[in-house]
Amino acid sequence: MKINDYIEHHSQQLACFVFAFLAHEIAFRELHNFTWSALAEWTPLCDEDKQPESDQERVFWHLLYELHQWDEGQLSQDKWLRLQLWNCALFLNGQGSCPAYCVGTRP
């Protein structure tokens, strides 16, 4: 799998998980497990492709970082943080513009 394929595939999944979490349809643990699974699939790819990062990839990594940076309570209750997560997920889902605050980079 190429990095672009990985980002495309996992961006859609990540957006779905974030939307479900923000709507209180899934537990934090399920979201957390998905992020670790996605990172495990990244490991074999990380040295294969040195293409510049796209906006989609930067938002993807930013969103993953945010989900690991904050605890469940903050992700559930902080309205400003939840809006940021929502905007990132919208962009990854092909809606909205690229959030200017997203500074994600490959691990």
N, C-alpha and C positions, 0 to 999 in steps of 0.2 A: 504494500500500500504506500502511495506517495503522501507526502505531508499535506498537499492541497486536498487530497481525497479524505484524509483523516480529519482535517479541520472542517471540511464541508459536512461530513457525516456526523461528527460529534457536536458541531455547532447546533444542528437541528435538534439533536437529542438533549443537549444541555438546555437549550431554550425551553423545550417541553418540560423538563424537570423543574426548571426555575419557575415557569408559569404555574405548574401544579403546586409547588411549595408555597408560592406567594398566595395562591388561592386556598391554602390549607387543605389541599387534596391528598398530599403525601406528607409523610413525616420527614423531619430533618435527616434522620438516619438514612433514609432511602436516597435523598439527594446527595448526602455525604458519600455513600457507597458508590454511587454513579461516578462522582468526581474522581475517586481513587481508582476505579476501574478504567476510566478514560486515561488517567495518567499512566497506568500500567501498560496500556496499549501504545502509548506514546514512546515509551522507553526504547524499543527497538528501532524507532524511526528517527530519533533525535539527531543522529549524525549523518543521515543519508542525503539530505537535501539542504543546500545552503541558499535557497531562494529567499529574497527579501520577504518580510512578513507583510501580509495584506491587512487592510482595515479589519476584515472579518477575523483574521488570526489574532490581531492585537486585542480585539474585544473578547474573543474566546479566552485568551490567557488572562486577561484582566478579570473577567467574570469568575474564572476558576480560582484565581488568587483571592478575590473578595469572599468567595464562599468558604475558603479556608482561613481567612484572616479574622472573621467575625464569628462570635459564638451564636448558638441557636436563638437565644433571647434577643440579641441585637438584630439578627436577620429577620426575626418574626415581628419585632415591635418598632424598630427605628424607621419612621416613615420616609425620611430622606434616603436612607440606605436602600429601602425597598423600592423606591422610585428609580434609583440608579440601576438596581438589578433588573427591574422591569424594562427600562430603556435599553439595556444591553441585550436582554433576551429578545426584545422586539427587533433590534437590528440583526441579530443572528438568525431570526426567523424571516428575514427579508422585508421587514417593515421598518419604517422610520429611518432616520439618518444616523450616521456613526456618532456615538457620544464623544464629545471633545475630551472628556476627562479620562478616557480609557488609555492607559499607558502600558498595557500588557506586553510581555515579551516571552519568548520561548524559555522554558526552564533549562 
